[in-house]
Amino acid sequence: MDRKEYLSSIWKPYPAMPSGVIVAGRIYDLVREDGSLALTLHRDQQTHKVKFDNAPEHSEFLDFGDLVAVVSVNELVLLAPQLAPLPKRSYDKELFLKWNSYLDHLRGFFKFNNFVELRTPGLVVCPGTEPALDVFSTELKVGSRKEKLFLPTSPELHLKKALALGAEKIFEIAPCYRNGEVTERHQPEFLMLEWYRAYDNLAAIKKDAIGLVTYLSKSLKVPGPRQVISYSVAELFKIYCNFNLTPQTTLAELKALAEKLGVDVRSAESIDDYFFLIFMDKIESQLPPEDLIFVEKYPPYQAALARLTEDGWGDRFEFYWKGLELANAFHELNDPKIQRQRSEEDLQKKRASGKEEIRLDEEFFQSLEAGLPPSGGIALGVERLFMCLFDVKNIKDLRLFPSV
């Protein structure tokens, strides 16, 4: 009789867990010698060695990878044979325990500071209007009704609706989805932490961000940033590009600067593209990785959902640590007329670049027209901050089932 015949005619398929089990696990090593049987079992990332002086009945049909339970010194139960190789994935218990602790502390920071945790929808009318982002779409079907919906690229629009409804200090750790992004720091599915303060401004959000990173590094007992430094975008262009950037700097001037600096801008089509490529090549890559660096006051065409300062800059910041852009914060724009104009311009840019058509969330604009209080808000990559705290190099390592 061979293993195939044993499994089909003798073995009782997939038994329940026996009572009185001494140890159970997956066979990692197996040695038969002079009628004895020695097994090395793996379970819960631990190794267990078991030896039978007299090999149990039918144990000659066991193989590497089988799941077994040792019931007594002479009884062994085959729980599940390995009929195919395991998928090429790995479960690192210690890493995921760190991840769980990290999420607990993340939530703990905001709850200690009297923020309310919200949950926004996972299917939305508008996933966000950022021109550079590709989206995931689906279709809702209810009877004869059909509606195109999207997976959110950010929970921002719904959280701002909540501010208009009367929420003041809120946060969410939300699954977000962005198509076409797979690198060591990008996955199509990831977690975004967003928090908002109504009747407040960007300075309060910056204080929160510094406090959060400091709190996490101390609570999780890992090294924090060497120091906190703030620069305006104009200061960075002067330091690294010897260029006087102003809110009025034109596309032609940025194009000439890129040529002078030797930046590859063949993919550039708009002033946003030229700015981004120069910033990525000559500035972002040069920021000291040991420091927590805030980059503030962006050109007006980079204002996105932020209001403008009195001197014409987008009132927003991003912050960096260990070479990663961690977060994007806004002194939130709450003028419905300007917001609609910017959003429609974003959609025009999307159409011009051939990206999937989306429509605006009219309830969001209704909320703005009803009155959104002056607010500060921020979106932070949850996996990226963990990567910085624990020196993880690839975001895929934080997901048991990465998308790609």
VOMIGU-594862 format. One record per residue (C-alpha): residue number from 1; residue in three letters; x negated, y, z. Coordinates in Angstrom, 3 decimals, padded with zeros to 6 digits. Example, Ala and Ser with C-alpha at 12.3 -4.5 7.8 and 13.67 -1.06 7.14 Angstrom:
<pts>
[pt 1,'ALA',[-012.300,-004.500,007.800]]
[pt 2,'SER',[-013.670,-001.060,007.140]]
</pts>
This chain:
<pts>
[pt 1,'MET',[000.000,000.000,000.000]]
[pt 2,'ASP',[-001.306,003.441,-000.857]]
[pt 3,'ARG',[-000.454,006.891,000.538]]
[pt 4,'LYS',[002.220,007.555,-002.074]]
[pt 5,'GLU',[004.046,004.334,-001.227]]
[pt 6,'TYR',[003.674,004.967,002.516]]
[pt 7,'LEU',[005.219,008.425,002.183]]
[pt 8,'SER',[008.108,007.168,000.069]]
[pt 9,'SER',[008.984,003.944,001.915]]
[pt 10,'ILE',[007.562,003.929,005.458]]
[pt 11,'TRP',[007.287,007.510,006.687]]
[pt 12,'LYS',[010.451,009.120,008.054]]
[pt 13,'PRO',[010.400,012.435,006.210]]
[pt 14,'TYR',[009.854,015.657,008.109]]
[pt 15,'PRO',[010.689,014.673,011.684]]
[pt 16,'ALA',[011.601,017.192,014.375]]
[pt 17,'MET',[008.878,018.076,016.839]]
[pt 18,'PRO',[008.474,015.084,019.196]]
[pt 19,'SER',[008.694,015.572,022.959]]
[pt 20,'GLY',[005.641,015.113,025.124]]
[pt 21,'VAL',[003.178,016.265,022.448]]
[pt 22,'ILE',[-000.413,016.550,023.654]]
[pt 23,'VAL',[-001.642,018.607,020.702]]
[pt 24,'ALA',[-000.467,019.333,017.179]]
[pt 25,'GLY',[-001.912,021.064,014.150]]
[pt 26,'ARG',[-003.290,020.786,010.644]]
[pt 27,'ILE',[-006.016,018.209,009.936]]
[pt 28,'TYR',[-009.237,020.067,009.193]]
[pt 29,'ASP',[-011.621,017.090,009.505]]
[pt 30,'LEU',[-011.052,013.366,009.649]]
[pt 31,'VAL',[-013.541,010.539,010.400]]
[pt 32,'ARG',[-012.757,006.831,010.403]]
[pt 33,'GLU',[-015.382,004.503,011.843]]
[pt 34,'ASP',[-015.233,000.925,013.168]]
[pt 35,'GLY',[-011.479,001.026,013.717]]
[pt 36,'SER',[-011.540,004.412,015.486]]
[pt 37,'LEU',[-010.197,007.733,014.284]]
[pt 38,'ALA',[-011.558,011.213,015.024]]
[pt 39,'LEU',[-009.540,014.269,014.030]]
[pt 40,'THR',[-010.234,017.968,014.086]]
[pt 41,'LEU',[-006.988,019.930,014.142]]
[pt 42,'HIS',[-006.459,023.652,013.535]]
[pt 43,'ARG',[-003.601,025.502,015.202]]
[pt 44,'ASP',[-003.172,029.138,016.126]]
[pt 45,'GLN',[-006.724,029.798,014.937]]
[pt 46,'GLN',[-008.096,027.332,017.476]]
[pt 47,'THR',[-009.827,024.020,016.905]]
[pt 48,'HIS',[-008.798,020.842,018.734]]
[pt 49,'LYS',[-010.783,017.593,018.564]]
[pt 50,'VAL',[-008.970,014.312,019.139]]
[pt 51,'LYS',[-010.432,010.800,019.136]]
[pt 52,'PHE',[-008.571,007.478,019.086]]
[pt 53,'ASP',[-010.661,004.449,019.995]]
[pt 54,'ASN',[-008.095,002.400,018.137]]
[pt 55,'ALA',[-006.701,004.169,015.102]]
[pt 56,'PRO',[-002.870,004.527,015.383]]
[pt 57,'GLU',[-000.643,002.581,013.022]]
[pt 58,'HIS',[-000.485,004.006,009.478]]
[pt 59,'SER',[-003.167,006.610,010.264]]
[pt 60,'GLU',[-005.154,005.254,007.315]]
[pt 61,'PHE',[-002.716,007.159,005.073]]
[pt 62,'LEU',[-003.414,010.547,006.639]]
[pt 63,'ASP',[-005.387,013.114,004.674]]
[pt 64,'PHE',[-006.938,016.556,005.021]]
[pt 65,'GLY',[-004.333,019.292,005.429]]
[pt 66,'ASP',[-001.586,017.087,006.875]]
[pt 67,'LEU',[000.321,018.451,009.868]]
[pt 68,'VAL',[000.322,015.940,012.727]]
[pt 69,'ALA',[001.282,015.676,016.399]]
[pt 70,'VAL',[-000.598,013.584,018.960]]
[pt 71,'VAL',[002.011,012.098,021.295]]
[pt 72,'SER',[-000.188,009.721,023.340]]
[pt 73,'VAL',[-003.594,008.061,023.312]]
[pt 74,'ASN',[-002.350,005.669,020.673]]
[pt 75,'GLU',[000.528,007.438,018.920]]
[pt 76,'LEU',[000.227,009.948,016.090]]
[pt 77,'VAL',[003.206,011.444,014.207]]
[pt 78,'LEU',[002.927,012.823,010.687]]
[pt 79,'LEU',[004.998,015.998,010.765]]
[pt 80,'ALA',[004.460,017.169,007.175]]
[pt 81,'PRO',[002.038,015.894,004.543]]
[pt 82,'GLN',[000.061,018.392,002.511]]
[pt 83,'LEU',[001.381,017.716,-000.970]]
[pt 84,'ALA',[-000.093,020.834,-002.560]]
[pt 85,'PRO',[-002.926,023.198,-001.651]]
[pt 86,'LEU',[-002.055,026.171,000.508]]
[pt 87,'PRO',[-001.783,029.555,-001.256]]
[pt 88,'LYS',[-005.048,031.467,-001.269]]
[pt 89,'ARG',[-004.145,033.692,001.639]]
[pt 90,'SER',[-005.468,033.963,005.161]]
[pt 91,'TYR',[-003.834,034.630,008.500]]
[pt 92,'ASP',[-006.076,036.543,010.903]]
[pt 93,'LYS',[-004.297,036.473,014.252]]
[pt 94,'GLU',[-006.712,038.860,015.977]]
[pt 95,'LEU',[-006.297,041.443,013.227]]
[pt 96,'PHE',[-002.509,041.279,013.389]]
[pt 97,'LEU',[-002.547,041.522,017.188]]
[pt 98,'LYS',[-004.557,044.734,016.760]]
[pt 99,'TRP',[-002.025,045.868,014.169]]
[pt 100,'ASN',[000.899,045.181,016.533]]
[pt 101,'SER',[-000.816,047.053,019.355]]
[pt 102,'TYR',[-001.546,049.937,016.992]]
[pt 103,'LEU',[002.121,050.229,015.965]]
[pt 104,'ASP',[003.203,050.084,019.613]]
[pt 105,'HIS',[000.842,052.932,020.513]]
[pt 106,'LEU',[001.869,054.882,017.414]]
[pt 107,'ARG',[005.501,054.798,018.478]]
[pt 108,'GLY',[004.523,055.362,022.100]]
[pt 109,'PHE',[002.797,058.650,021.271]]
[pt 110,'PHE',[005.930,060.127,019.711]]
[pt 111,'LYS',[008.329,058.785,022.303]]
[pt 112,'PHE',[006.114,060.175,025.089]]
[pt 113,'ASN',[006.344,063.552,023.322]]
[pt 114,'ASN',[010.145,063.304,023.161]]
[pt 115,'PHE',[010.541,062.605,019.450]]
[pt 116,'VAL',[013.547,060.577,018.300]]
[pt 117,'GLU',[012.888,057.673,015.922]]
[pt 118,'LEU',[015.215,057.544,012.902]]
[pt 119,'ARG',[015.829,055.031,010.154]]
[pt 120,'THR',[016.528,056.288,006.645]]
[pt 121,'PRO',[017.836,054.296,003.622]]
[pt 122,'GLY',[015.755,051.856,001.610]]
[pt 123,'LEU',[017.839,052.496,-001.516]]
[pt 124,'VAL',[018.142,056.135,-002.522]]
[pt 125,'VAL',[019.541,058.362,-005.265]]
[pt 126,'CYS',[016.250,060.252,-005.580]]
[pt 127,'PRO',[012.955,058.598,-004.546]]
[pt 128,'GLY',[011.063,061.919,-004.587]]
[pt 129,'THR',[010.192,064.240,-007.464]]
[pt 130,'GLU',[006.375,064.223,-007.376]]
[pt 131,'PRO',[005.348,064.322,-011.066]]
[pt 132,'ALA',[002.393,061.942,-010.684]]
[pt 133,'LEU',[004.292,059.116,-008.995]]
[pt 134,'ASP',[005.779,056.092,-010.732]]
[pt 135,'VAL',[008.831,054.574,-009.077]]
[pt 136,'PHE',[010.745,051.327,-008.646]]
[pt 137,'SER',[014.383,051.364,-009.748]]
[pt 138,'THR',[017.324,049.001,-009.367]]
[pt 139,'GLU',[021.100,049.013,-009.897]]
[pt 140,'LEU',[023.846,048.987,-007.304]]
[pt 141,'LYS',[026.914,046.986,-008.368]]
[pt 142,'VAL',[030.144,047.208,-006.380]]
[pt 143,'GLY',[033.085,045.890,-008.369]]
[pt 144,'SER',[033.195,047.922,-011.589]]
[pt 145,'ARG',[030.984,050.649,-010.123]]
[pt 146,'LYS',[027.351,050.746,-011.211]]
[pt 147,'GLU',[024.747,053.218,-009.977]]
[pt 148,'LYS',[021.030,053.502,-010.566]]
[pt 149,'LEU',[019.116,053.652,-007.293]]
[pt 150,'PHE',[015.454,053.727,-006.322]]
[pt 151,'LEU',[013.110,052.482,-003.648]]
[pt 152,'PRO',[011.868,055.582,-001.785]]
[pt 153,'THR',[008.363,056.934,-002.336]]
[pt 154,'SER',[008.873,058.775,000.967]]
[pt 155,'PRO',[011.666,059.181,003.549]]
[pt 156,'GLU',[011.205,062.966,003.381]]
[pt 157,'LEU',[014.492,064.052,001.806]]
[pt 158,'HIS',[016.649,062.133,004.266]]
[pt 159,'LEU',[014.635,063.245,007.283]]
[pt 160,'LYS',[015.110,066.859,006.196]]
[pt 161,'LYS',[018.848,066.220,005.876]]
[pt 162,'ALA',[018.692,065.088,009.504]]
[pt 163,'LEU',[017.027,068.395,010.460]]
[pt 164,'ALA',[019.907,070.271,008.830]]
[pt 165,'LEU',[022.357,068.115,010.792]]
[pt 166,'GLY',[020.784,069.256,014.058]]
[pt 167,'ALA',[017.837,066.916,014.682]]
[pt 168,'GLU',[014.771,068.748,015.977]]
[pt 169,'LYS',[011.835,066.434,016.820]]
[pt 170,'ILE',[012.076,063.284,014.718]]
[pt 171,'PHE',[009.829,060.583,013.263]]
[pt 172,'GLU',[010.061,057.433,011.186]]
[pt 173,'ILE',[007.728,054.607,010.217]]
[pt 174,'ALA',[009.240,053.729,006.848]]
[pt 175,'PRO',[008.417,051.241,004.068]]
[pt 176,'CYS',[007.629,053.219,000.913]]
[pt 177,'TYR',[007.100,052.118,-002.678]]
[pt 178,'ARG',[004.970,053.580,-005.445]]
[pt 179,'ASN',[004.509,051.813,-008.742]]
[pt 180,'GLY',[001.214,051.527,-010.594]]
[pt 181,'GLU',[-001.084,052.067,-007.582]]
[pt 182,'VAL',[-003.393,049.181,-006.659]]
[pt 183,'THR',[-006.849,049.957,-005.249]]
[pt 184,'GLU',[-008.743,049.327,-002.030]]
[pt 185,'ARG',[-006.599,052.065,-000.463]]
[pt 186,'HIS',[-003.339,051.702,-002.444]]
[pt 187,'GLN',[-000.639,049.041,-002.464]]
[pt 188,'PRO',[002.735,049.346,-004.221]]
[pt 189,'GLU',[004.412,048.791,-000.831]]
[pt 190,'PHE',[003.104,050.505,002.294]]
[pt 191,'LEU',[004.179,052.160,005.534]]
[pt 192,'MET',[004.545,055.907,005.859]]
[pt 193,'LEU',[004.765,057.719,009.172]]
[pt 194,'GLU',[006.595,061.019,008.885]]
[pt 195,'TRP',[007.393,063.416,011.681]]
[pt 196,'TYR',[009.089,066.808,011.748]]
[pt 197,'ARG',[009.560,069.703,014.148]]
[pt 198,'ALA',[012.552,071.957,013.489]]
[pt 199,'TYR',[012.333,075.602,014.547]]
[pt 200,'ASP',[008.546,075.298,014.401]]
[pt 201,'ASN',[005.624,075.603,012.006]]
[pt 202,'LEU',[002.521,073.931,010.600]]
[pt 203,'ALA',[000.305,074.798,013.574]]
[pt 204,'ALA',[002.384,072.520,015.806]]
[pt 205,'ILE',[002.103,069.664,013.308]]
[pt 206,'LYS',[-001.678,070.100,013.167]]
[pt 207,'LYS',[-001.838,069.936,016.951]]
[pt 208,'ASP',[000.247,066.741,016.857]]
[pt 209,'ALA',[-002.080,065.189,014.275]]
[pt 210,'ILE',[-005.223,065.880,016.295]]
[pt 211,'GLY',[-003.493,064.622,019.424]]
[pt 212,'LEU',[-002.341,061.435,017.695]]
[pt 213,'VAL',[-005.798,060.484,016.394]]
[pt 214,'THR',[-007.389,061.272,019.766]]
[pt 215,'TYR',[-004.737,059.309,021.652]]
[pt 216,'LEU',[-005.024,056.263,019.414]]
[pt 217,'SER',[-008.822,056.117,019.516]]
[pt 218,'LYS',[-008.786,056.295,023.327]]
[pt 219,'SER',[-005.862,053.902,023.825]]
[pt 220,'LEU',[-007.201,051.322,021.379]]
[pt 221,'LYS',[-010.767,051.778,022.691]]
[pt 222,'VAL',[-012.363,052.541,019.339]]
[pt 223,'PRO',[-014.625,055.453,018.356]]
[pt 224,'GLY',[-012.805,058.594,017.308]]
[pt 225,'PRO',[-013.935,061.383,014.967]]
[pt 226,'ARG',[-017.181,063.188,015.743]]
[pt 227,'GLN',[-015.448,066.579,015.560]]
[pt 228,'VAL',[-012.475,068.381,014.029]]
[pt 229,'ILE',[-013.188,070.881,011.250]]
[pt 230,'SER',[-010.791,072.998,009.175]]
[pt 231,'TYR',[-011.420,074.477,005.727]]
[pt 232,'SER',[-009.241,076.314,003.277]]
[pt 233,'VAL',[-009.279,074.960,-000.287]]
[pt 234,'ALA',[-010.891,078.222,-001.394]]
[pt 235,'GLU',[-013.717,077.743,001.127]]
[pt 236,'LEU',[-014.382,074.237,-000.174]]
[pt 237,'PHE',[-014.470,075.414,-003.798]]
[pt 238,'LYS',[-016.990,078.055,-002.778]]
[pt 239,'ILE',[-019.153,075.604,-000.796]]
[pt 240,'TYR',[-019.200,072.703,-003.260]]
[pt 241,'CYS',[-018.501,074.364,-006.612]]
[pt 242,'ASN',[-019.774,077.932,-006.084]]
[pt 243,'PHE',[-016.434,079.133,-007.426]]
[pt 244,'ASN',[-014.054,081.802,-006.133]]
[pt 245,'LEU',[-010.676,080.079,-006.241]]
[pt 246,'THR',[-007.641,082.357,-005.835]]
[pt 247,'PRO',[-003.884,081.842,-006.096]]
[pt 248,'GLN',[-004.136,083.503,-009.513]]
[pt 249,'THR',[-006.896,081.220,-010.906]]
[pt 250,'THR',[-005.806,080.093,-014.381]]
[pt 251,'LEU',[-005.911,076.763,-016.192]]
[pt 252,'ALA',[-008.548,078.175,-018.556]]
[pt 253,'GLU',[-010.776,079.123,-015.617]]
[pt 254,'LEU',[-010.478,075.641,-014.063]]
[pt 255,'LYS',[-011.158,074.056,-017.442]]
[pt 256,'ALA',[-014.335,076.134,-017.791]]
[pt 257,'LEU',[-015.375,075.200,-014.237]]
[pt 258,'ALA',[-014.881,071.500,-014.949]]
[pt 259,'GLU',[-017.059,071.777,-018.050]]
[pt 260,'LYS',[-019.743,073.640,-016.087]]
[pt 261,'LEU',[-019.722,071.021,-013.302]]
[pt 262,'GLY',[-019.662,068.059,-015.683]]
[pt 263,'VAL',[-016.333,066.716,-014.413]]
[pt 264,'ASP',[-014.610,064.227,-016.722]]
[pt 265,'VAL',[-011.259,065.861,-017.474]]
[pt 266,'ARG',[-010.292,063.937,-020.601]]
[pt 267,'SER',[-007.114,062.740,-018.876]]
[pt 268,'ALA',[-006.101,066.256,-017.781]]
[pt 269,'GLU',[-002.993,067.873,-019.249]]
[pt 270,'SER',[-001.935,070.470,-016.689]]
[pt 271,'ILE',[-003.482,072.881,-014.213]]
[pt 272,'ASP',[-002.610,070.364,-011.469]]
[pt 273,'ASP',[-004.684,067.722,-013.276]]
[pt 274,'TYR',[-007.737,069.984,-013.602]]
[pt 275,'PHE',[-007.518,071.006,-009.955]]
[pt 276,'PHE',[-007.142,067.409,-008.801]]
[pt 277,'LEU',[-010.017,066.035,-010.887]]
[pt 278,'ILE',[-012.433,068.763,-009.783]]
[pt 279,'PHE',[-011.389,068.375,-006.162]]
[pt 280,'MET',[-011.747,064.584,-006.257]]
[pt 281,'ASP',[-015.126,064.583,-008.006]]
[pt 282,'LYS',[-016.922,067.497,-006.395]]
[pt 283,'ILE',[-015.264,068.069,-003.024]]
[pt 284,'GLU',[-013.317,065.143,-001.563]]
[pt 285,'SER',[-016.188,062.695,-002.106]]
[pt 286,'GLN',[-018.583,065.047,-000.271]]
[pt 287,'LEU',[-016.596,065.537,002.938]]
[pt 288,'PRO',[-018.497,064.224,006.016]]
[pt 289,'PRO',[-016.851,060.869,006.866]]
[pt 290,'GLU',[-017.531,061.105,010.614]]
[pt 291,'ASP',[-015.407,064.242,011.018]]
[pt 292,'LEU',[-011.657,064.745,011.058]]
[pt 293,'ILE',[-011.345,067.370,008.338]]
[pt 294,'PHE',[-008.286,069.525,007.687]]
[pt 295,'VAL',[-007.990,071.073,004.221]]
[pt 296,'GLU',[-005.562,073.985,004.252]]
[pt 297,'LYS',[-003.976,076.592,001.964]]
[pt 298,'TYR',[-003.550,075.044,-001.483]]
[pt 299,'PRO',[-003.004,076.856,-004.803]]
[pt 300,'PRO',[000.681,077.735,-005.369]]
[pt 301,'TYR',[001.104,075.095,-008.098]]
[pt 302,'GLN',[000.057,072.533,-005.457]]
[pt 303,'ALA',[002.588,073.797,-002.904]]
[pt 304,'ALA',[005.018,070.894,-003.549]]
[pt 305,'LEU',[007.654,071.129,-000.785]]
[pt 306,'ALA',[005.781,073.797,001.200]]
[pt 307,'ARG',[006.537,077.489,001.428]]
[pt 308,'LEU',[003.945,080.052,000.313]]
[pt 309,'THR',[001.865,082.169,002.669]]
[pt 310,'GLU',[002.017,085.949,002.467]]
[pt 311,'ASP',[-001.214,085.956,000.433]]
[pt 312,'GLY',[000.164,083.421,-002.083]]
[pt 313,'TRP',[-001.243,080.046,-000.981]]
[pt 314,'GLY',[000.775,076.881,-000.499]]
[pt 315,'ASP',[001.182,076.607,003.284]]
[pt 316,'ARG',[000.225,072.977,003.683]]
[pt 317,'PHE',[-002.715,070.842,004.747]]
[pt 318,'GLU',[-004.172,067.414,004.169]]
[pt 319,'PHE',[-006.543,065.735,006.560]]
[pt 320,'TYR',[-009.379,063.308,005.952]]
[pt 321,'TRP',[-011.417,060.873,008.006]]
[pt 322,'LYS',[-013.991,058.300,006.893]]
[pt 323,'GLY',[-013.508,059.166,003.251]]
[pt 324,'LEU',[-009.740,058.595,003.288]]
[pt 325,'GLU',[-006.994,061.121,002.762]]
[pt 326,'LEU',[-004.733,060.259,005.680]]
[pt 327,'ALA',[-001.889,062.748,005.643]]
[pt 328,'ASN',[-000.143,065.563,003.829]]
[pt 329,'ALA',[001.644,068.249,005.848]]
[pt 330,'PHE',[003.938,071.125,004.897]]
[pt 331,'HIS',[005.299,074.291,006.391]]
[pt 332,'GLU',[008.584,073.198,004.926]]
[pt 333,'LEU',[010.254,075.142,002.146]]
[pt 334,'ASN',[013.872,075.774,003.140]]
[pt 335,'ASP',[014.949,078.206,000.421]]
[pt 336,'PRO',[017.430,076.155,-001.685]]
[pt 337,'LYS',[016.987,078.279,-004.815]]
[pt 338,'ILE',[013.188,077.992,-004.889]]
[pt 339,'GLN',[013.323,074.309,-003.919]]
[pt 340,'ARG',[015.696,073.484,-006.781]]
[pt 341,'GLN',[013.512,075.404,-009.210]]
[pt 342,'ARG',[010.390,073.487,-008.119]]
[pt 343,'SER',[012.185,070.139,-008.192]]
[pt 344,'GLU',[013.489,070.750,-011.716]]
[pt 345,'GLU',[009.971,071.736,-012.812]]
[pt 346,'ASP',[008.719,068.460,-011.323]]
[pt 347,'LEU',[011.294,066.508,-013.314]]
[pt 348,'GLN',[010.258,068.320,-016.501]]
[pt 349,'LYS',[006.644,067.298,-015.827]]
[pt 350,'LYS',[007.807,063.704,-015.293]]
[pt 351,'ARG',[009.648,063.680,-018.596]]
[pt 352,'ALA',[006.693,065.239,-020.415]]
[pt 353,'SER',[004.384,062.489,-019.155]]
[pt 354,'GLY',[006.819,059.710,-020.103]]
[pt 355,'LYS',[007.677,058.624,-016.556]]
[pt 356,'GLU',[011.018,057.136,-015.579]]
[pt 357,'GLU',[013.931,059.566,-015.446]]
[pt 358,'ILE',[015.311,060.352,-012.003]]
[pt 359,'ARG',[017.975,062.768,-010.817]]
[pt 360,'LEU',[018.036,065.167,-007.906]]
[pt 361,'ASP',[019.658,064.310,-004.584]]
[pt 362,'GLU',[022.476,066.848,-004.466]]
[pt 363,'GLU',[023.222,066.097,-000.820]]
[pt 364,'PHE',[019.682,067.260,-000.022]]
[pt 365,'PHE',[020.347,070.587,-001.744]]
[pt 366,'GLN',[023.722,070.838,-000.030]]
[pt 367,'SER',[021.834,070.442,003.264]]
[pt 368,'LEU',[019.444,073.236,002.273]]
[pt 369,'GLU',[022.335,075.487,001.319]]
[pt 370,'ALA',[024.028,074.728,004.628]]
[pt 371,'GLY',[020.837,075.869,006.363]]
[pt 372,'LEU',[017.595,074.006,007.113]]
[pt 373,'PRO',[015.739,075.621,010.039]]
[pt 374,'PRO',[012.096,076.678,009.646]]
[pt 375,'SER',[010.193,073.432,010.163]]
[pt 376,'GLY',[006.853,071.696,009.970]]
[pt 377,'GLY',[006.514,068.161,008.676]]
[pt 378,'ILE',[003.887,065.598,007.742]]
[pt 379,'ALA',[003.533,062.253,005.967]]
[pt 380,'LEU',[000.736,059.928,007.155]]
[pt 381,'GLY',[-000.396,056.599,005.704]]
[pt 382,'VAL',[000.013,054.072,008.533]]
[pt 383,'GLU',[-002.316,051.460,007.046]]
[pt 384,'ARG',[-004.934,054.076,006.184]]
[pt 385,'LEU',[-005.174,055.385,009.736]]
[pt 386,'PHE',[-005.583,051.806,010.999]]
[pt 387,'MET',[-008.329,051.293,008.404]]
[pt 388,'CYS',[-010.178,054.310,009.800]]
[pt 389,'LEU',[-009.766,053.282,013.425]]
[pt 390,'PHE',[-010.928,049.697,012.903]]
[pt 391,'ASP',[-013.251,050.137,009.903]]
[pt 392,'VAL',[-011.163,048.001,007.528]]
[pt 393,'LYS',[-012.342,048.532,003.951]]
[pt 394,'ASN',[-009.427,047.131,001.931]]
[pt 395,'ILE',[-005.749,047.792,002.575]]
[pt 396,'LYS',[-004.952,044.281,001.291]]
[pt 397,'ASP',[-006.573,042.861,004.429]]
[pt 398,'LEU',[-003.747,044.352,006.500]]
[pt 399,'ARG',[-001.031,042.505,004.620]]
[pt 400,'LEU',[-000.502,038.777,004.849]]
[pt 401,'PHE',[001.274,038.986,001.507]]
[pt 402,'PRO',[-000.183,041.894,-000.490]]
[pt 403,'SER',[001.732,042.814,-003.628]]
[pt 404,'VAL',[-001.247,042.347,-005.940]]
</pts>
